[in-house]
C-alpha cells in the first residue's frame, strides 16, 4: 500500500500549490523526454457527472463518441513510430468512457497495439456496476487497470473496489489519499491571449506529461483540443493554430513528436497559470463562463 494514502489531504492540496513554482524553476517541461509519460485518448467527450470547470470542457460538450477505426489507426501509427513502446501508460478516459457502448473494443485495441504498456481506464465509477460480463472479461484478458476518481456523490466507492476484485480486475482510486474529498481547481482562461507563452508552459501540470491523442493529432494538454466546446457555448473565438498540435501522419519519427512536446505552443498565451484558483469545493457545473475564466 502506498504511503501517500496516509498523507493528510490538506497537506496534499498545499503541496499542489507549490508544484507550478517548482516546475518553473527546474524548467522541467522544456526538457525533451525519451517517452510520452501519459497518453490520453478520449472515448467520449461528454460526461454523466459534469463537474464544475472541468478542464476537458465535458459539461459543455455534446454527445461525441470516438470511432473505433480512427482510434485504431492513431494507435497503430503511434505504435509504429515508437516501436511499440516509449509510452509510459495509456489512459482511456473522457468525459466518462463507460458511456461508450463499445468500450470493450477500445480496451482490446489499446492492448493490441501496445502489448507491454500499462493501459488504464479512468472513470467516475457511476456506471461500473452496470457493466456486463464481456467488459470484465476484456479487462482481465487485456490487463486493464480501472482507476476511479472519488467524487463526493452518492456512490459506495468501497463496493466498486470489491466488485472489481470479485472480477479479478486491477483497480485503484485516483489521487494520493483515500478520502472522498475531491476538490476542483480553475486555470483561468485569458480571453485576450496576453499571457507569457513560455511562462505558462513552464508552470503547466499537463505540458510534456499528459499528452492528448485526438483524431490523428497530438496535443500537449486537454485545453487545446477541447476549447472548441467553450467557444461554441459562449460565442468566443480562442484560436487553435497549426503550431498548437502535431499531425502524427506527417511526422517522420517519434523523436519529432518528443521535440514538439517540449516546445511551448502559441496557445499557452490563453492560459493564466499564475492565476490558478485552488481548492474549489466540488459541485456540478452550472455551465457559466466564469467556471473557466475565474471572472464574473
N, C-alpha and C positions, 0 to 999 in steps of 0.2 A: 504494500500500500504506500502511495506517495506521501511524503512528509508534508507536501503542500496542502493536503486536506485538513491538516491540523492548524494551519496558519489562520488567525482571525481574519474575517472578511474585511474589516475596516483597514487592516494592515495591507491587504491585497489592493484595495482601492487606492490607498495612499501611494503605494509603490507604482501603480499605473500612471499616476500624475507625473512622476519623475522620469518615466521612460522616454518621452519625447525629447527632453533636455539631454539625456544620456545619448540617444541616437544622434542628436545634432552634434554633440561634442566628439563622438567617435567617428562620425561620417560613415557609419556602418552601411547605410543604404546606397552609398556610392561605390561600394566595394563589389567588384564582379565576383559572383559565386560560381562554383563548379556545377551546381544543380539548381533546379527550381525547388525551393523548400516545400511549398504547398501549392498544388494546382486545383483551383476551384472550377467546378462545372455545374452550372445551373440545370436542374431537371425541369423546374418550373420557375417563373419569376414572381408569381403571386403566392399568397400565404393564407392560412386559416387562423392566424393569430394577430397579425398586423400590428406589430409593436410600434410605439411612438418613435418617430425619427429614424426608422430602420435604414441602415446605410446601404442596403440593397434596393431601397425605394419600393419594397414589396407592397405596402399599403396602397400605393398609387398605381400599381401595375395591373393591367387587365389579365385575363387568364391566358398565360403563354406557356406552352408545353414544348420542351426540347424534342427535336426529331431524331429518331434513332440513327438514321442514315448520316445525318450531319455530324452527330457526336462521334459515331464510329469513324468517319473519315478524318475528323480532327484528332482523335486519339491515335489512329493509325499513323497519321503524319508526324505527330509529336514523338511517338514511339520510334518511328523510323529515323528521325533526326537525332534522337537521344540514344539510339542503340538499345531501346527497351528499358532504359534506366534513367539516371540523372534527374529523377523526380523524387523528392523526399517522401511525399504522400499525395494521394489524390482524394479530394473531398467532393462528394456528390451532395449538393445542397440546393438552396433556393433563396427566397421563397421556402415553401415546405415541400421537400422532394417526394414525400409519400402521397401527395396529391396527384402525382403522375401515375396513370393506370398501368404503365409499362415499366415501372421502377425496377422490376426484376430483370428486365432485359439490359438495363444500363449497368447493373451490377456485374453481369456477365461480360459486357463489352469492356468495362474498365479492367477486369481481370485478364481478359483475352489479350489485350494489347500491352498490359503492364503486369506480367506474371509474378514479379518479385516485389512490386511496390505496394506498401500499405494502402488499402482503399477503405475510406470511411464514409459512412452515410450520416450526415448531420441533420438532426430533426428536433422539433419541439416535443415529440413523443405523443401528441394527442391522438394520432391515427395508428399508433403502433399496435394497440390491442386488436385492431380490426384486420390486421394483415393475415393473409391466408397461408396455408402450409407451403405453397410454392415460394413465397417470399423468404420464409425462414430456411427452406432448403437451399435456396440460392445464396443466402448469406453464409451458410455453412460451407457449401461447395466452393464458393469463390473467396472464402476467408475475408468476409466483410466485417468491419467493426462498426457497430451502431453507437453514435455519440449523441446523447440527448442533453439539450440545454435546459436547466431547471428554471422555468419561469414561475412566478407566484400566481399560478392559476389553479383552478380546481381539478387537480390531477394527482394521483398517487404515484409519485416518482419511484418509490421503492418497489411497487408492484411491476413497474416496467422493467426494472432490473431483474426481478425474479422471473418475469416472463421470458426475457432473453436467455437467462441462464437455463431455464427449463427447455429451451430450444437448442441449447448448446451453441449459442451465438455470442461472439465477443461484444461486450457492452461497457460503456463508461459514461460518466457525466462530464459535460464540458466545463472547463474552468479549473480553478485552483482549490476550491473548497467544496464541501458537501452541502453547504447551506442553500436554501431556496431564497436567495436574496438578490435575484437578478436585477441589476440596475442598468440604466441606459446612459449613453453619452451622446453629445452632439458636436460634430466637427462642423462649425458654421460655414455654409457656402457664402462666398463673397461674390455676389451677382455682378459686381463691377469688374471682377477679374484683376484686381490690383495687388494681389499678394505676391511676395517674392517666390518665384518658382523653385529655386534651389533650396531655400529655407523650408518651404512647405514639404518638399520631397524628403529632406533630411529628418524632419520630425515625424513623418508618417509611419504608422504602425503596419500598414499593408505593403508599402513600397518595397520592391525587391524581396518580398517574402510570400504574401498571399496573392498569387497570380491568377487572373481570370482568363479562361479559355472559352470564348463565346463566338460561335458561327465563323470559325476559321481565323479568328483574330485573338491576339494576346494583349492583355491589359495589365498594368501594374497595380490596379486596385478595382474595387467594385463600383466606385463612384462613376468612373468614366463610361463604362458600357451601359449603365442603367440610369444615367442622368436624363435620358430621353423621357422617362416617365415623369420626372419632376418638371421638365419643360412642357410636356403636354398638359399636365394637371394645372399648372399655374401660368401658362402662356409666356414662358420665358425662353430665352434663346442662348443658353450656355452651350458654347460650341465645342464639338469634338473634332480636332484637326487630324489629318493623316499622320502627323508625328506623335499622336497620342496612343497609337496602337501599332501592332506589327502583324502583317498578314503572313500566317505560317506557311502559306503555299508560295510565297515569293522570296523566302529566305533560303540561303544556301547551306546553312549549318546551324547546329544547336548553339554554338558559341555566339552566333549572330543574335540569337534570342537573348542569351545571357547578358550580352553587351547592351542591348536595348533596355533590359530590365533595371540596370543600374544607372540609367541616364534619366534625369528629371524630364518628364513630358510637359509641354506647354500648358496642359490642363491644370497643373498644380497652382496656377495663378488664381483659380477659383476656390482654393481650399485654405481657409483661415485656421491653420493648425495651431497658431499661437492663441487663438480664441477658444480653444476646446472647452466645452462645458461638461464637467464630470458629474457622476453620481446622481443622475436624474432618476427619480422614482419611476418604476415600471408602470406603464399604462398603455391602453390600446390607443392607436393613432386616431386623432380627430381629423386627420388629413389637412391640417393647417400648415401653411408655408413656413411659419416660424419654427416648426419642428426640425427643419433642415437648415434654417438660416440663423436661428437663435435670436431673431429680432421680431418684435410685434409691430 
